[in-house]
Amino acid sequence: MRTMRGWFRDTTGGLPRTFWYLWTGTLINRLGSFVLVFLAIYLTQERGFDELQAGMVLGLWGVGGAVGTTLGGTLTDRWGRRPTLLTAHLGAASMMLTLGFARDLWAVAAGALLLGLFAEAARPAFGAMMIDVVPERDRLRAFSLNYWAINLGFASAAILAGLAAEASYLLLFVVDAATTVVTAAVIFRKVPETRAPAPAVAVPAGAGAVRPQGALRTILTDRVYLGFVALNLLAALVFLQHISMLPIAMGEDGLAPTTYGTVIALNGVLIVAGQLFVPRLIRGRSRSHVLALASLVMGVGFGLTAFADAAWLYAVTVLIWTVGEMLNSPSNSTLIAELSPADLRGRYQGVFSLSWQIAGATAPILGGLIRQQAGNATLWLGCAAVGALIAVAHLVSGPARERRAVALRPAATRVEPVGEVRPPAPQVAEAAASAPAAPIEPATPGYAPDATDPGRRPVAPAGAR
């Protein structure tokens, strides 16, 4: 019992109050995330669209999301985190109801486009706000906790959405809109603006050449970061098949929407049960090796879907690729944090989120075309091949990413309050192991970056779904 209390204290203790308000908003919002889970089934079974039309609507959601994350990232840095979040949430709730009442294909397509824009515009602001309020030493567990909340809500929503769909598909849209409004209310009442004034400081020593003028040019010339984003895009193309093509494949095998809801809920259940233990499992290990293993496991899980024809077989495949997802999330989040300049936090978050939106726009269309032209088995075996390719790419590109992370890390440290002694941060320990010969100063017990330190690096949104 004492050991369990100690683990709970180490996992949840010491995090800022604002983080817990954000965490609560995440949980509420995800508990009502009904629409995206069942949208493919809704479009094909309720509205009568074919696979290609359904894929097009889901693709337009992704197109809107791509615009939304780009716009949201810019507004996050220029306008502020809080107003961007509020506007995005209220806009998403409005469009959710609009989409629920739409009937014609053009109206459904337009509603999906605008809903994607508003829903995804919130991601850069949320990610930047999380980084603003959580010190670097606590980010791994903070993002693991947030990812845990996302999947607790997702697991519950998948089951509840299946029941709601049997009563009325419109209920899916109404509940989703309501929880989005509640999330906006929590942010409005409890979360202050966290954006700090842009610091007039020089680029940290060792960070390389002088930063080019202009945020867009900075990002476009950051090859290390863009390479990592490209690998995430490939992974997202595989991962998002569980929303677009998996429910259609299960429907063709005669399985009901409630069965799909139960099977996909296993993804969230496994993450809720085990995600908080993952940081300890991967602590001190090479992030590139962890990411490579995660990609390989995800590929195997999706690949085995080619041989599934019963609910229990589909459940096994979901459990396998979920393990890969659990390994991927914390390493992904902390690495993106260290690769992003502090004064461009929102826009770097936006670019990372953009990879998900591009995948959201193309994954359902590609999946639908491959299934129609080459068959179901080809689609899922192709996912396995892509997973193996990503794993190799992580192993090859990993050392360059770690060198960049070390170069961007601020040299200065801040004194922690007495009684807050912690072991060295795993990111620092790993970076020290993979850094070039130049000496670095790892974090030591009794020291940690200040929450307002302009050199702190942002974390990408977790999991994204």
CORNOR-V994586 format. One record per residue. N is the residue number from 1. RES is the residue in three letters. NEAR is the number of other ideal C-beta (glycine too) atoms within 12 Angstrom. D_FIRST is the distance of its C-alpha to the first C-alpha in Angstrom with 2 decimals. Layout:
BEGIN
[[N:RES:NEAR:D_FIRST] [N:RES:NEAR:D_FIRST]]
END
This chain:
BEGIN
[[1:MET:7:0.00] [2:ARG:8:3.80] [3:THR:9:5.40] [4:MET:11:5.06] [5:ARG:12:6.22] [6:GLY:12:8.59] [7:TRP:17:9.85] [8:PHE:16:10.54] [9:ARG:14:12.29] [10:ASP:24:14.21] [11:THR:24:15.26] [12:THR:22:16.45] [13:GLY:20:16.99] [14:GLY:24:20.52] [15:LEU:29:22.53] [16:PRO:24:25.73] [17:ARG:15:26.18] [18:THR:27:29.05] [19:PHE:34:26.89] [20:TRP:25:24.80] [21:TYR:31:28.10] [22:LEU:42:29.27] [23:TRP:39:26.07] [24:THR:28:26.58] [25:GLY:40:30.22] [26:THR:46:29.37] [27:LEU:32:27.12] [28:ILE:31:29.83] [29:ASN:45:32.57] [30:ARG:40:30.96] [31:LEU:31:30.17] [32:GLY:37:33.95] [33:SER:42:35.06] [34:PHE:43:37.08] [35:VAL:47:40.43] [36:LEU:43:39.98] [37:VAL:42:37.94] [38:PHE:45:40.84] [39:LEU:44:43.80] [40:ALA:44:45.27] [41:ILE:42:45.20] [42:TYR:39:46.58] [43:LEU:41:49.43] [44:THR:31:50.48] [45:GLN:24:49.99] [46:GLU:24:50.55] [47:ARG:27:52.99] [48:GLY:15:54.68] [49:PHE:29:54.63] [50:ASP:19:54.85] [51:GLU:33:52.39] [52:LEU:25:54.33] [53:GLN:26:54.58] [54:ALA:39:50.87] [55:GLY:38:50.18] [56:MET:30:52.59] [57:VAL:43:50.83] [58:LEU:49:47.43] [59:GLY:37:49.21] [60:LEU:36:50.62] [61:TRP:48:47.14] [62:GLY:43:46.39] [63:VAL:32:49.68] [64:GLY:37:48.85] [65:GLY:46:45.44] [66:ALA:35:47.13] [67:VAL:30:49.35] [68:GLY:41:46.49] [69:THR:48:44.25] [70:THR:34:47.26] [71:LEU:34:48.34] [72:GLY:50:44.83] [73:GLY:44:44.26] [74:THR:30:47.53] [75:LEU:31:46.93] [76:THR:47:43.46] [77:ASP:37:45.05] [78:ARG:24:48.21] [79:TRP:24:47.47] [80:GLY:28:43.80] [81:ARG:41:40.38] [82:ARG:34:40.11] [83:PRO:27:43.58] [84:THR:42:43.29] [85:LEU:46:40.03] [86:LEU:34:41.48] [87:THR:29:44.76] [88:ALA:43:43.16] [89:HIS:43:40.84] [90:LEU:27:43.66] [91:GLY:31:46.08] [92:ALA:45:43.72] [93:ALA:35:43.24] [94:SER:26:47.03] [95:MET:36:47.73] [96:MET:40:45.10] [97:LEU:27:47.13] [98:THR:26:50.37] [99:LEU:41:49.29] [100:GLY:34:48.29] [101:PHE:18:51.83] [102:ALA:29:53.66] [103:ARG:19:55.68] [104:ASP:15:58.13] [105:LEU:21:57.02] [106:TRP:16:58.18] [107:ALA:20:56.26] [108:VAL:34:53.04] [109:ALA:29:53.53] [110:ALA:22:54.17] [111:GLY:35:51.17] [112:ALA:47:48.88] [113:LEU:34:50.40] [114:LEU:32:49.85] [115:LEU:45:46.38] [116:GLY:44:45.35] [117:LEU:35:46.91] [118:PHE:39:45.04] [119:ALA:48:41.66] [120:GLU:50:41.55] [121:ALA:45:43.02] [122:ALA:49:39.67] [123:ARG:50:37.82] [124:PRO:50:39.30] [125:ALA:50:38.82] [126:PHE:51:35.18] [127:GLY:51:34.46] [128:ALA:50:36.40] [129:MET:45:34.72] [130:MET:48:31.23] [131:ILE:50:32.47] [132:ASP:42:34.22] [133:VAL:36:31.16] [134:VAL:39:28.46] [135:PRO:35:28.96] [136:GLU:43:29.51] [137:ARG:37:26.44] [138:ASP:38:24.21] [139:ARG:43:26.33] [140:LEU:44:24.63] [141:ARG:41:21.33] [142:ALA:42:23.40] [143:PHE:44:25.57] [144:SER:44:22.78] [145:LEU:40:21.26] [146:ASN:47:24.79] [147:TYR:45:25.45] [148:TRP:37:22.33] [149:ALA:38:23.81] [150:ILE:39:27.19] [151:ASN:41:26.05] [152:LEU:33:23.97] [153:GLY:38:27.25] [154:PHE:42:29.35] [155:ALA:35:27.62] [156:SER:32:28.05] [157:ALA:37:31.55] [158:ALA:44:32.75] [159:ILE:31:32.09] [160:LEU:31:33.40] [161:ALA:44:36.38] [162:GLY:32:37.39] [163:LEU:23:37.55] [164:ALA:31:39.36] [165:ALA:34:41.84] [166:GLU:21:42.89] [167:ALA:17:43.69] [168:SER:17:45.32] [169:TYR:31:45.10] [170:LEU:24:46.06] [171:LEU:26:42.79] [172:LEU:38:40.99] [173:PHE:39:42.95] [174:VAL:26:42.65] [175:VAL:35:38.85] [176:ASP:43:38.50] [177:ALA:35:40.92] [178:ALA:27:39.19] [179:THR:35:35.74] [180:THR:40:37.52] [181:VAL:27:39.21] [182:VAL:26:35.96] [183:THR:40:34.55] [184:ALA:34:37.74] [185:ALA:23:37.36] [186:VAL:27:33.87] [187:ILE:38:35.34] [188:PHE:21:38.42] [189:ARG:15:36.65] [190:LYS:19:33.66] [191:VAL:37:34.39] [192:PRO:21:37.11] [193:GLU:23:39.26] [194:THR:34:37.56] [195:ARG:33:40.52] [196:ALA:25:41.74] [197:PRO:14:45.49] [198:ALA:16:46.68] [199:PRO:19:46.60] [200:ALA:8:49.85] [201:VAL:19:48.53] [202:ALA:14:49.76] [203:VAL:22:48.08] [204:PRO:25:45.59] [205:ALA:17:47.18] [206:GLY:23:46.87] [207:ALA:28:46.43] [208:GLY:20:49.77] [209:ALA:11:52.91] [210:VAL:11:53.45] [211:ARG:22:51.97] [212:PRO:17:54.72] [213:GLN:9:55.59] [214:GLY:12:54.17] [215:ALA:28:50.73] [216:LEU:19:52.00] [217:ARG:13:53.75] [218:THR:27:50.70] [219:ILE:32:48.60] [220:LEU:17:51.43] [221:THR:18:51.97] [222:ASP:32:48.29] [223:ARG:18:48.56] [224:VAL:30:45.16] [225:TYR:37:43.44] [226:LEU:25:45.82] [227:GLY:24:45.25] [228:PHE:40:41.52] [229:VAL:37:42.26] [230:ALA:25:44.68] [231:LEU:39:42.06] [232:ASN:42:39.78] [233:LEU:33:42.80] [234:LEU:35:43.23] [235:ALA:44:39.57] [236:ALA:44:39.81] [237:LEU:42:42.96] [238:VAL:48:41.00] [239:PHE:43:37.83] [240:LEU:43:39.76] [241:GLN:47:41.42] [242:HIS:44:38.44] [243:ILE:41:39.73] [244:SER:45:43.44] [245:MET:43:44.39] [246:LEU:45:41.42] [247:PRO:43:41.93] [248:ILE:38:45.65] [249:ALA:39:45.17] [250:MET:34:42.93] [251:GLY:27:45.51] [252:GLU:21:48.27] [253:ASP:23:46.40] [254:GLY:13:46.57] [255:LEU:28:42.97] [256:ALA:21:42.53] [257:PRO:35:41.06] [258:THR:26:38.12] [259:THR:30:37.41] [260:TYR:39:37.49] [261:GLY:37:35.10] [262:THR:29:32.60] [263:VAL:40:33.00] [264:ILE:45:32.74] [265:ALA:34:29.68] [266:LEU:34:27.86] [267:ASN:44:28.26] [268:GLY:42:26.19] [269:VAL:27:23.60] [270:LEU:31:22.98] [271:ILE:42:22.85] [272:VAL:28:20.41] [273:ALA:20:18.08] [274:GLY:25:18.50] [275:GLN:40:20.26] [276:LEU:31:17.46] [277:PHE:23:16.73] [278:VAL:38:20.48] [279:PRO:35:20.93] [280:ARG:20:18.90] [281:LEU:22:20.88] [282:ILE:33:24.21] [283:ARG:26:23.68] [284:GLY:24:26.58] [285:ARG:26:28.53] [286:SER:26:31.98] [287:ARG:42:31.97] [288:SER:36:35.25] [289:HIS:24:33.95] [290:VAL:34:30.94] [291:LEU:42:33.37] [292:ALA:32:35.78] [293:LEU:31:33.24] [294:ALA:41:32.12] [295:SER:43:35.80] [296:LEU:35:36.50] [297:VAL:33:33.65] [298:MET:44:34.69] [299:GLY:40:38.27] [300:VAL:32:37.49] [301:GLY:41:35.61] [302:PHE:45:38.50] [303:GLY:30:41.05] [304:LEU:27:39.82] [305:THR:43:40.55] [306:ALA:31:44.18] [307:PHE:21:43.56] [308:ALA:29:41.50] [309:ASP:19:43.34] [310:ALA:17:40.73] [311:ALA:23:37.64] [312:TRP:17:35.23] [313:LEU:23:36.94] [314:TYR:38:36.72] [315:ALA:29:33.00] [316:VAL:22:32.57] [317:THR:39:34.53] [318:VAL:41:32.46] [319:LEU:32:29.19] [320:ILE:32:30.86] [321:TRP:42:32.24] [322:THR:40:29.05] [323:VAL:31:27.34] [324:GLY:42:30.21] [325:GLU:46:29.80] [326:MET:40:26.12] [327:LEU:39:27.18] [328:ASN:46:30.17] [329:SER:45:28.81] [330:PRO:43:26.90] [331:SER:49:29.49] [332:ASN:47:32.28] [333:SER:44:31.13] [334:THR:45:30.62] [335:LEU:48:33.86] [336:ILE:49:35.94] [337:ALA:48:34.64] [338:GLU:44:36.07] [339:LEU:45:39.33] [340:SER:43:40.30] [341:PRO:40:42.35] [342:ALA:41:40.85] [343:ASP:31:44.08] [344:LEU:37:44.31] [345:ARG:44:40.73] [346:GLY:48:41.66] [347:ARG:38:44.40] [348:TYR:45:42.40] [349:GLN:52:39.75] [350:GLY:46:42.67] [351:VAL:44:44.04] [352:PHE:48:40.76] [353:SER:49:40.44] [354:LEU:40:44.10] [355:SER:42:43.27] [356:TRP:43:41.18] [357:GLN:46:44.03] [358:ILE:33:46.64] [359:ALA:42:44.57] [360:GLY:48:44.20] [361:ALA:38:47.99] [362:THR:33:48.86] [363:ALA:41:46.14] [364:PRO:43:47.18] [365:ILE:32:50.86] [366:LEU:35:50.51] [367:GLY:43:48.33] [368:GLY:33:50.88] [369:LEU:23:53.81] [370:ILE:31:52.33] [371:ARG:32:51.48] [372:GLN:21:54.96] [373:GLN:15:56.88] [374:ALA:17:55.00] [375:GLY:17:52.68] [376:ASN:30:49.01] [377:ALA:21:48.23] [378:THR:22:49.79] [379:LEU:35:47.60] [380:TRP:35:44.29] [381:LEU:24:45.52] [382:GLY:32:46.73] [383:CYS:45:43.24] [384:ALA:33:42.05] [385:ALA:24:44.88] [386:VAL:34:44.07] [387:GLY:41:40.42] [388:ALA:27:41.68] [389:LEU:24:44.14] [390:ILE:40:41.51] [391:ALA:34:39.38] [392:VAL:22:42.41] [393:ALA:27:43.22] [394:HIS:38:39.78] [395:LEU:24:40.23] [396:VAL:17:43.71] [397:SER:29:43.08] [398:GLY:32:39.71] [399:PRO:23:41.11] [400:ALA:26:43.40] [401:ARG:40:40.61] [402:GLU:36:38.50] [403:ARG:28:41.60] [404:ARG:33:42.22] [405:ALA:39:38.68] [406:VAL:38:39.12] [407:ALA:29:42.57] [408:LEU:39:41.41] [409:ARG:39:38.47] [410:PRO:34:39.45] [411:ALA:22:40.09] [412:ALA:19:39.01] [413:THR:27:35.50] [414:ARG:23:34.21] [415:VAL:15:32.36] [416:GLU:24:28.81] [417:PRO:14:27.88] [418:VAL:8:26.48] [419:GLY:10:22.70] [420:GLU:18:22.59] [421:VAL:17:22.93] [422:ARG:25:21.96] [423:PRO:20:22.92] [424:PRO:26:26.17] [425:ALA:33:26.25] [426:PRO:36:26.37] [427:GLN:46:29.64] [428:VAL:37:31.27] [429:ALA:27:30.21] [430:GLU:35:31.55] [431:ALA:39:34.67] [432:ALA:26:35.38] [433:ALA:25:35.38] [434:SER:27:37.85] [435:ALA:27:39.98] [436:PRO:18:43.64] [437:ALA:9:44.85] [438:ALA:15:45.03] [439:PRO:11:42.50] [440:ILE:29:39.54] [441:GLU:19:37.13] [442:PRO:24:33.49] [443:ALA:32:30.98] [444:THR:21:29.55] [445:PRO:19:26.70] [446:GLY:18:27.93] [447:TYR:28:30.13] [448:ALA:31:30.01] [449:PRO:32:32.71] [450:ASP:22:33.61] [451:ALA:28:33.08] [452:THR:19:36.84] [453:ASP:27:37.82] [454:PRO:27:40.60] [455:GLY:34:39.75] [456:ARG:39:36.34] [457:ARG:44:36.35] [458:PRO:50:35.46] [459:VAL:46:33.14] [460:ALA:48:34.53] [461:PRO:45:33.23] [462:ALA:45:30.40] [463:GLY:42:31.31] [464:ALA:45:33.82] [465:ARG:37:34.86]]
END
